[in-house]
């Protein structure tokens, strides 16, 4: 089944209730207009310098002239009471569904301050919750209004032992109080103790499911095309089958047919660029060099802690992109340098309200406890990296990032104690 492309924010705006206007309200927590800016070079390590009003981003799909004004941000706490909110899905009735890593679905009653949170009943007895594993990424199906289906990434156990990571499709009940499993869309993604579980889903421009996975901290997996770990995968959202135009669709090995790219360490963010259909990912480095990558079908991204099979274990001293061993490995479009940010979700901003950040790529950071805004050139390279002060530290670890139907950016905190859903907009 061919699914429709993900609607642009402008089309989503037209269908959004008038009450979801882009304005700052009482109860917002906001900062002054400044932000730190770091160089776009892959070796950048710390925020320096001052903002420039001439910052630009790639050409928007909008025919209107783009603003060069860099927005100050307002941050509104929509609700608290979450525990490691891992991903966000928006429902047609104005509510949001949040997956919580310990094994719960939370239903948020609205997208503004004062929204209430309720739990959605679901059988998650087989969930393996340990280390970085548990209930992870979530994507709401484009036909949710009729099917009421959404798909999650989750770690699976049997008899208390981890078995695999799998993609599971669920159906939300009409009263939104419970969800039942419809099908296991794909299983067999590798797992160890829960470390490097990765697993962020996103819909591409043709409606296929793109999933970024982790290497489960096993050295041979990233370069092994027969393993689903340390990869980006592309899957039919209805059948769970690999797409016929995947780069290895004719491979003898069934797993390899799903692979879009390989040689990844731990992909935590996957984002579709509006207007181009390109996929960008955010990926954890070892103790440095977190990455943002532009995905090329069939390409190797050069992470190989087994050093071509010459060493055992998991040698994290190797480069994130080992171009000496793999001359054709694709370099990252941005690296964090000697600083560990523990980058997580990735999402594109869209809409004229974002000014110079219309078309910019947002990356959340766990250890770095901040949000990074990357403006991109037409070729996908990074022009500037800004760190807005309003989201630099006060909310702790930031995990999920999804652009809402109202054009606002929604972000979850991941501190483990009364985590929050944040609504971030340009300050007016």
C-alpha positions in Angstrom: 0.0 0.0 0.0 1.3 3.4 -0.9 0.8 5.9 1.9 0.6 9.6 1.4 3.5 11.8 2.1 3.7 13.5 5.5 1.7 16.7 5.2 3.6 19.9 5.5 3.1 22.2 8.5 1.3 24.6 6.3 -1.3 22.0 5.3 -1.5 20.9 9.0 -2.0 24.5 10.1 -5.1 24.8 7.8 -6.6 21.8 9.6 -5.7 22.9 13.2 -8.3 24.3 15.6 -8.2 28.0 16.0 -7.4 27.6 19.7 -3.9 26.4 18.9 -2.6 29.8 17.8 1.1 30.6 17.9 1.2 33.0 20.8 3.1 33.1 24.1 0.8 32.9 27.1 0.9 33.4 30.8 2.8 30.6 32.6 5.5 30.5 29.9 9.1 30.3 31.0 11.2 32.3 28.6 14.7 33.8 28.4 16.2 36.9 26.8 16.8 37.1 23.1 20.4 36.0 23.1 21.8 32.6 22.2 25.2 31.0 21.8 26.4 30.1 18.3 29.0 27.5 17.6 30.9 27.0 14.3 29.5 24.7 11.7 32.8 22.8 11.5 32.7 19.2 12.6 35.4 20.0 15.2 33.3 22.5 17.1 33.3 21.9 20.8 31.8 24.7 22.8 29.4 27.6 22.4 31.2 30.9 21.5 30.4 34.2 19.8 27.2 36.2 19.5 24.1 35.9 17.3 24.0 37.4 13.8 20.9 38.7 12.3 22.1 37.5 8.9 21.8 33.8 9.7 20.1 31.9 6.8 18.7 28.4 6.1 17.9 26.6 2.9 15.2 27.9 0.7 11.8 27.3 2.1 9.0 25.6 0.1 7.0 28.7 0.8 6.8 31.2 -2.2 6.9 34.1 0.3 10.2 35.9 1.0 12.0 34.4 3.9 12.8 36.5 7.0 16.4 36.8 8.1 15.4 37.5 11.7 16.5 35.0 14.3 13.7 34.3 16.7 13.9 34.5 20.5 12.0 31.5 22.0 9.2 31.1 24.5 8.9 27.9 26.4 5.6 26.7 27.8 5.2 23.7 30.1 2.2 21.8 28.6 2.2 19.2 31.4 4.4 17.3 33.8 4.1 13.9 35.4 6.0 12.0 32.7 8.9 9.6 33.2 11.5 9.5 30.5 9.1 10.6 27.7 10.7 9.0 24.7 8.6 10.1 21.8 5.5 12.2 20.9 2.6 11.5 18.4 -0.1 14.0 17.6 -3.7 12.8 17.3 -6.4 14.4 15.0 -8.5 15.5 18.0 -5.8 17.8 19.4 -4.4 15.4 21.9 -0.9 13.9 22.0 0.3 10.4 22.8 3.7 10.1 24.6 5.7 6.8 25.0 7.5 6.5 28.3 10.6 4.4 28.5 9.6 2.4 31.7 6.6 1.0 29.7 3.6 3.3 29.7 1.6 5.3 27.1 0.5 8.8 28.3 -2.4 10.6 26.7 -2.0 14.4 27.0 -5.4 16.2 26.7 -4.2 19.2 24.7 -1.1 21.1 23.5 -1.2 24.2 25.9 -0.5 24.8 29.5 -3.0 23.2 31.8 -3.3 20.0 29.7 -4.0 16.9 31.8 -2.2 13.6 31.6 -3.8 10.1 31.7 -2.5 6.6 31.2 -3.5 4.4 28.3 -3.9 0.8 29.3 -1.8 -1.6 27.2 -0.3 -5.1 27.7 3.4 -4.4 28.0 4.3 -7.4 30.1 6.9 -8.6 27.6 8.7 -5.2 27.6 12.4 -5.5 28.6 13.2 -2.3 30.6 16.9 -2.0 31.3 19.6 0.5 30.7 18.6 2.4 27.5 15.9 -0.2 26.6 12.1 -0.1 27.1 9.3 1.6 25.3 11.1 3.9 22.7 10.1 5.6 19.5 6.5 6.2 18.3 4.9 7.2 15.1 1.2 7.9 14.5 -0.1 6.4 11.2 -1.2 8.9 8.5 -4.6 7.2 8.4 -5.0 7.3 12.1 -8.4 9.1 11.8 -9.9 5.8 10.4 -7.4 3.1 11.5 -6.5 4.5 15.0 -3.1 2.8 14.6 0.3 3.8 15.7 3.7 2.0 15.7 6.3 1.8 18.5 9.8 0.6 18.9 10.2 -1.6 22.0 12.6 -4.0 23.6 11.2 -7.5 24.0 11.9 -10.1 26.7 10.8 -13.7 27.3 11.3 -15.3 30.7 13.0 -12.2 31.9 15.7 -12.4 29.2 16.1 -9.9 26.4 15.3 -11.4 23.0 15.2 -8.6 20.5 14.0 -5.1 19.7 10.8 -5.0 17.6 8.4 -2.7 15.9 4.8 -3.2 17.1 1.6 -1.7 15.6 -1.1 -0.7 18.1 -4.7 0.4 17.9 -6.0 3.1 20.2 -9.5 2.5 21.5 -12.3 4.9 20.6 -12.5 6.2 24.2 -8.6 6.5 24.2 -8.4 4.6 27.4 -6.6 1.5 26.1 -4.5 0.2 23.2 -4.3 -3.3 21.8 -1.6 -4.9 19.6 -2.5 -5.3 16.0 0.7 -6.9 14.7 4.4 -7.2 15.2 5.6 -5.2 12.2 9.2 -6.3 12.4 11.2 -8.3 14.9 14.8 -9.5 15.2 16.5 -6.2 15.8 19.5 -7.1 18.0 19.6 -6.4 21.7 22.1 -7.0 24.5 21.6 -5.4 27.9 19.6 -2.6 26.6 22.6 -0.4 25.8 22.5 1.3 22.3 18.9 0.3 21.7 18.4 3.2 19.4 15.1 2.8 17.5 13.6 6.1 16.3 10.9 5.9 13.6 9.9 8.5 11.1 7.8 8.5 7.9 9.6 9.4 4.7 8.2 11.5 1.8 6.5 8.4 0.3 5.0 7.2 3.6 7.5 4.4 4.3 8.7 3.9 7.8 12.4 4.8 8.3 13.9 3.5 11.5 17.3 4.4 13.0 18.8 1.6 15.1 21.7 1.1 17.6 24.6 -1.4 17.4 23.8 -2.8 20.9 27.4 -2.2 21.8 28.6 -5.2 19.8 31.6 -4.6 17.6 30.8 -6.6 14.5 27.2 -5.4 14.1 27.5 -1.9 12.4 29.4 -3.3 9.3 27.3 -6.6 9.2 24.7 -6.1 6.5 22.8 -9.2 7.7 22.2 -7.5 11.1 19.5 -4.9 11.6 21.6 -3.1 14.3 23.7 0.0 13.6 21.6 0.9 10.5 18.8 2.9 9.1 16.0 0.7 7.8 13.1 1.3 5.5 9.9 -0.6 5.9 6.4 -0.8 4.5 4.2 0.6 7.3 1.3 -1.7 6.6 3.0 -5.0 5.8 6.4 -4.8 7.6 8.2 -5.8 4.4 11.2 -4.1 3.0 10.5 -1.6 0.2 11.2 -2.8 -3.4 13.4 0.3 -4.0 15.6 -0.2 -1.0 19.3 -0.3 -2.0 19.8 -3.9 -1.1 16.2 -5.1 -2.0 17.5 -8.0 -4.1 19.9 -9.3 -1.4 19.8 -13.0 -0.6 19.7 -12.3 3.1 16.2 -11.1 4.3 17.6 -8.7 6.9 19.8 -6.9 4.4 16.8 -6.0 2.2 15.6 -3.6 4.9 19.0 -1.7 5.1 19.2 1.8 3.8 22.5 2.8 5.4 25.0 1.1 7.7 28.1 1.7 9.8 26.2 3.6 12.5 26.8 3.5 16.3 23.5 4.5 17.9 21.0 6.5 15.9 18.6 8.3 18.2 17.1 10.9 15.9 15.6 10.6 12.4 14.1 13.6 10.6 12.5 14.2 7.1 13.5 17.5 5.5 10.4 19.3 4.1 10.6 20.0 0.4 13.5 17.7 -0.4 12.5 14.3 1.1 16.1 13.9 2.5 16.6 12.0 5.7 18.9 13.4 8.4 19.9 11.4 11.6 21.4 12.3 14.9 23.8 9.7 16.4 25.6 9.2 19.7 29.4 9.2 19.5 31.5 7.4 22.2 33.0 10.0 24.5 33.0 12.7 21.7 32.0 13.4 18.2 28.2 13.0 18.3 27.1 13.3 14.7 24.4 14.6 12.4 24.3 12.6 9.1 22.6 13.1 5.8 21.5 9.6 4.7 22.5 8.3 1.3 20.9 5.0 0.3 23.4 2.1 0.4 26.1 4.1 2.0 28.5 3.2 4.8 28.9 5.7 7.6 32.2 4.2 8.9 31.7 3.1 12.5 33.5 -0.2 13.0 34.6 -1.0 16.6 35.6 -4.5 15.4 38.2 -2.9 13.1 37.3 -5.1 10.1 37.0 -8.2 12.4 40.6 -7.9 13.5 39.8 -7.3 17.2 37.2 -8.7 19.5 34.9 -6.8 21.9 33.9 -3.3 21.3 36.8 -0.9 20.6 35.4 2.6 21.1 38.7 4.3 20.3 38.1 4.1 16.6 36.9 7.1 14.6 33.1 7.6 14.3 33.7 7.7 10.5 36.8 5.6 9.7 37.7 6.8 6.3 41.1 5.1 6.4 39.6 1.6 6.6 36.6 2.7 4.5 37.6 5.4 2.0 34.1 5.7 0.7 32.5 6.2 4.2 30.2 9.2 4.3 31.5 11.9 6.7 29.0 13.6 9.1 27.6 16.9 8.2 28.3 18.0 11.8 30.1 16.6 14.8 30.2 17.8 18.4 34.0 17.7 18.5 35.6 17.0 21.9 32.3 17.7 23.7 29.8 15.0 24.4 26.3 16.3 23.9 24.5 12.9 23.7 22.4 14.1 20.9 18.9 12.6 20.7 15.9 13.5 18.6 16.1 15.4 15.3 13.3 17.5 13.8 12.9 20.3 11.2 11.3 23.6 11.9 8.9 24.8 9.3 6.9 27.9 8.8 7.5 31.7 8.3 7.0 32.3 12.1 10.5 30.8 12.6 12.2 33.5 10.6 15.8 32.6 9.7 15.1 29.2 11.3 12.4 28.2 8.8 13.9 25.0 7.5 16.5 24.6 10.3 17.2 21.3 11.9 16.7 21.0 15.7 18.7 18.5 17.7 18.0 17.7 21.4 20.8 16.8 23.8 20.6 14.5 26.8 24.0 15.0 28.6 24.3 18.5 27.0 20.8 19.4 28.4 20.2 21.8 25.5 18.7 22.2 22.1 20.9 22.9 19.1 19.5 24.6 15.9 21.4 23.8 12.7 20.8 26.0 9.7 21.6 24.1 6.5 22.9 25.0 3.0 21.1 23.7 -0.1 23.5 20.7 -0.3 22.7 19.6 3.3 25.9 20.9 4.8 25.7 22.8 8.1 26.1 26.6 7.9 25.6 27.6 11.6 24.8 25.9 14.9 22.9 28.0 17.5 22.2 27.2 21.1 19.1 29.1 22.3 19.5 30.3 25.9 15.8 29.5 26.7 16.5 25.8 26.3 20.1 25.7 27.4 20.0 24.0 30.7 16.9 25.0 32.7 14.9 21.9 31.7 17.7 19.3 32.1 18.0 16.4 29.6 16.0 16.9 26.4 14.8 13.9 24.4 11.9 13.9 22.0 11.3 16.7 19.5 8.3 16.8 17.1 6.8 19.6 15.2 3.2 19.9 16.1 0.1 20.5 13.9 0.2 24.2 15.1 3.8 24.8 13.9 5.2 24.8 17.5 8.0 22.5 18.5 7.2 20.0 21.2 10.0 18.5 23.3 10.1 16.1 26.3 12.5 16.2 29.2 14.2 13.0 30.3 15.3 13.5 33.8 13.3 10.6 35.3 11.4 12.7 37.9 8.3 14.6 36.9 9.4 14.9 33.3 7.6 17.5 31.2 6.2 18.1 27.7 7.4 21.5 26.5 5.9 23.7 23.8 8.5 25.9 22.1 7.6 28.9 19.9 9.1 32.1 18.6 8.4 34.8 21.1 6.0 37.4 19.9 
